[in-house]
């Protein structure tokens, strides 16, 4: 256990307390700000700007959720494999500890990159715009705005988006264990999403199981808490098989290397 915790600490320092983390979070802020420039001269509040930034441009949303959050750590296995340093860590920690620590840290850092970037945007816009002036948020979390609980709305809304980044990060890590190339690992998750979106759009399945809802949308499960729990459970259910396959892929690579 101590060995795993020490490894987790090292990975955490590399992932979160790093220039890459700050730079990625800042790029998230820049991306959503650039998306909202077209309406900044109109009467707005921060909630309305946030929602426009998250829905106004598909390309910007993919950057915010599926590309920039991968930079700090999700592609670290591909980088270490290219540098031929994986064996150094595996000999000292074991395959399971090494892989699981990578997965946890990659998912956590991806969540934080998106959350921090969007939070910076909210704080920056709040400097000269009202935080909420009777605009409409997403329906699933609208009860918070109706009750005047703006902080809870932002907490749940930003967490909802950031959970998507977790799924992208784990998907990127899984891809990197099959094709240990950082550029492939960065690009593949978005490609997988577009394919899944095409496939599930035509399938007769519940709305909350369609790729568009899982990645970009919000399924109103009856209450804000139920909605965020459904999103978290969905991400967990999809992530666990990918994590298991990632560990197996790394073990196979080590054996045959």
C-alpha positions in Angstrom: 0.0 0.0 0.0 2.8 2.4 0.9 4.4 1.7 -2.5 1.2 2.5 -4.3 0.7 5.7 -2.3 4.2 6.9 -3.0 3.7 6.1 -6.7 0.4 8.0 -6.7 2.1 11.0 -5.0 4.8 11.1 -7.7 2.2 10.9 -10.5 0.1 13.5 -8.8 3.0 15.9 -8.6 3.8 15.3 -12.3 0.2 15.7 -13.4 -1.3 18.5 -11.3 1.6 20.5 -9.8 3.1 21.1 -13.2 3.3 23.7 -15.9 1.4 21.4 -18.3 -1.6 21.4 -16.0 -1.6 25.2 -15.6 -1.1 25.7 -19.3 -3.9 23.2 -20.2 -6.3 24.8 -17.8 -5.5 28.3 -19.2 -6.1 27.0 -22.7 -9.6 25.8 -21.6 -10.3 29.3 -20.3 -9.0 30.8 -23.6 -11.1 28.4 -25.7 -14.4 29.1 -24.0 -13.7 32.8 -23.8 -13.0 32.9 -27.6 -16.2 31.1 -28.2 -18.2 33.7 -26.3 -16.6 36.8 -27.9 -19.4 37.0 -30.5 -22.0 37.9 -27.8 -19.9 39.7 -25.2 -21.2 43.1 -26.4 -24.8 42.0 -25.8 -26.5 42.2 -22.3 -25.5 38.9 -20.7 -24.9 37.3 -17.4 -22.1 34.8 -16.5 -24.4 31.7 -16.5 -25.7 32.6 -20.0 -22.1 33.1 -21.3 -21.0 29.8 -19.8 -23.8 27.9 -21.5 -23.2 29.6 -24.8 -19.5 28.7 -24.5 -20.4 25.1 -23.9 -23.0 24.8 -26.6 -22.1 27.4 -29.2 -19.3 25.6 -30.9 -18.9 21.9 -31.3 -15.2 22.2 -32.0 -14.5 24.3 -28.9 -16.4 21.8 -26.7 -14.3 18.9 -28.0 -11.2 20.9 -27.1 -12.5 21.7 -23.6 -13.6 18.2 -22.8 -11.7 15.8 -25.0 -8.3 17.2 -26.0 -6.8 19.8 -23.7 -7.5 17.8 -20.5 -5.4 14.9 -21.9 -2.2 17.0 -22.0 -1.0 16.9 -18.4 -1.0 13.1 -17.8 -3.5 10.9 -19.9 -0.9 10.4 -22.6 2.0 9.8 -20.2 2.2 6.0 -20.9 2.8 6.7 -24.6 5.4 9.3 -23.7 7.2 6.9 -21.3 7.0 4.0 -23.8 8.6 6.2 -26.5 11.3 7.1 -23.9 11.8 3.5 -23.0 11.2 4.2 -19.3 8.2 2.1 -18.7 10.2 -1.0 -17.6 12.1 1.2 -15.1 8.8 1.9 -13.3 7.2 -1.5 -13.7 10.2 -3.4 -12.2 9.9 -1.2 -9.1 6.1 -1.0 -8.7 4.6 -3.9 -10.7 2.3 -3.7 -13.7 -0.9 -3.4 -11.7 0.3 -0.6 -9.5 1.9 1.2 -12.4 -1.2 1.0 -14.6 -3.8 1.7 -12.0 -1.9 4.7 -10.7 -1.6 6.1 -14.3 -5.4 5.6 -14.9 -6.4 7.3 -11.6 -4.1 10.2 -12.0 -4.9 10.7 -15.7 -8.6 10.7 -14.9 -8.3 13.1 -11.9 -6.0 15.5 -13.8 -8.4 15.6 -16.8 -11.3 16.4 -14.5 -9.4 19.2 -12.8 -8.1 20.7 -16.1 -11.7 21.2 -17.3 -13.1 22.2 -13.9 -10.3 24.7 -13.3 -10.4 26.2 -16.8 -14.2 26.7 -16.6 -14.0 28.1 -13.1 -11.4 30.7 -14.2 -13.8 31.7 -16.9 -16.7 32.2 -14.4 -14.5 34.2 -12.1 -13.1 36.4 -14.9 -16.6 37.1 -16.3 -18.0 37.8 -12.9 -15.5 40.7 -12.5 -17.8 42.8 -14.8 -21.0 40.9 -15.4 -23.8 39.8 -13.1 -23.4 36.1 -12.3 -27.1 35.4 -12.9 -29.8 37.6 -14.3 -32.8 35.4 -15.0 -31.1 33.5 -17.9 -31.8 29.8 -18.4 -29.3 27.1 -17.6 -29.5 23.5 -18.6 -32.9 21.9 -17.7 -31.4 19.2 -15.5 -29.8 21.7 -13.1 -32.3 24.6 -13.6 -33.9 24.0 -10.1 -30.7 25.4 -8.5 -31.1 28.6 -10.4 -34.8 28.8 -9.6 -34.0 28.5 -5.9 -31.2 31.0 -6.2 -28.5 28.4 -5.5 -26.1 29.7 -8.1 -23.0 28.2 -6.6 -24.5 24.7 -6.6 -25.6 25.1 -10.2 -22.1 26.0 -11.2 -20.6 23.2 -9.1 -22.9 20.5 -10.6 -22.7 21.9 -14.2 -19.0 22.2 -14.3 -18.6 18.8 -12.6 -20.9 17.3 -15.2 -18.8 18.6 -18.1 -15.6 17.6 -16.3 -16.8 14.0 -15.9 -16.8 13.7 -19.7 -13.1 14.6 -19.6 -12.5 11.7 -17.3 -14.0 9.3 -19.9 -11.9 10.8 -22.6 -8.8 10.5 -20.5 -9.3 6.8 -19.8 -10.2 6.2 -23.4 -6.9 7.9 -24.4 -4.9 5.9 -21.9 -6.5 2.6 -23.3 -5.6 3.7 -26.9 -2.1 4.5 -25.8 -1.6 1.0 -24.4 -2.4 -0.4 -27.9 -0.7 2.2 -30.0 1.9 4.0 -27.7 2.0 7.2 -29.7 1.0 10.4 -27.9 -0.5 12.0 -31.0 -2.7 9.0 -31.7 -3.7 8.8 -28.1 -4.7 12.5 -28.2 -6.7 12.2 -31.4 -8.4 8.8 -31.0 -10.9 9.5 -28.3 -12.7 12.2 -30.3 -12.7 9.9 -33.3 -14.2 7.1 -31.2 -16.9 9.6 -30.0 -17.9 10.6 -33.5 -18.2 7.0 -34.5 -20.2 6.1 -31.4 -22.4 9.2 -31.9 -23.3 8.0 -35.5 -24.0 4.5 -34.3 -26.1 5.2 -31.3 -28.2 8.0 -32.9 -30.0 5.4 -35.0 -30.3 2.7 -32.3 -33.5 2.3 -30.4 -32.0 2.6 -26.9 -32.8 4.9 -24.0 -31.7 8.5 -24.5 -29.3 8.4 -21.6 -27.3 5.6 -23.3 -26.8 7.5 -26.6 -23.2 8.9 -27.1 -24.4 12.5 -27.6 -26.1 12.5 -24.2 -23.2 10.8 -22.4 -20.6 13.1 -23.8 -22.3 16.5 -24.6 -25.7 16.4 -23.1 -27.5 16.0 -19.8 -30.2 13.5 -19.1 -32.7 14.9 -16.6 -33.0 12.0 -14.1 -35.6 13.8 -12.0 -33.3 15.9 -9.8 -29.9 17.5 -10.0 -28.4 15.0 -7.6 -29.9 12.1 -9.6 -28.6 13.6 -12.8 -25.0 14.0 -11.7 -25.1 10.5 -10.1 -26.3 9.0 -13.4 -23.5 10.8 -15.3 -20.9 9.6 -12.7 -22.2 6.0 -12.8 -22.3 6.0 -16.6 -18.7 7.2 -16.8 -17.6 4.6 -14.2 -19.3 1.7 -16.0 -17.7 2.7 -19.3 -14.3 3.3 -17.7 -13.9 0.1 -15.7 -13.6 -2.2 -18.8 -11.2 0.2 -20.5 -9.1 0.3 -17.3 -9.0 -3.5 -17.1 -8.1 -3.8 -20.8 -5.4 -1.2 -20.4 -3.7 -3.2 -17.6 -3.8 -6.3 -19.7 -2.3 -4.5 -22.7 0.5 -3.1 -20.6 1.2 -6.5 -19.1 1.3 -8.1 -22.6 3.6 -5.4 -23.9 6.0 -5.9 -21.0 6.1 -9.7 -21.5 6.7 -9.4 -25.2 9.1 -6.4 -25.1 
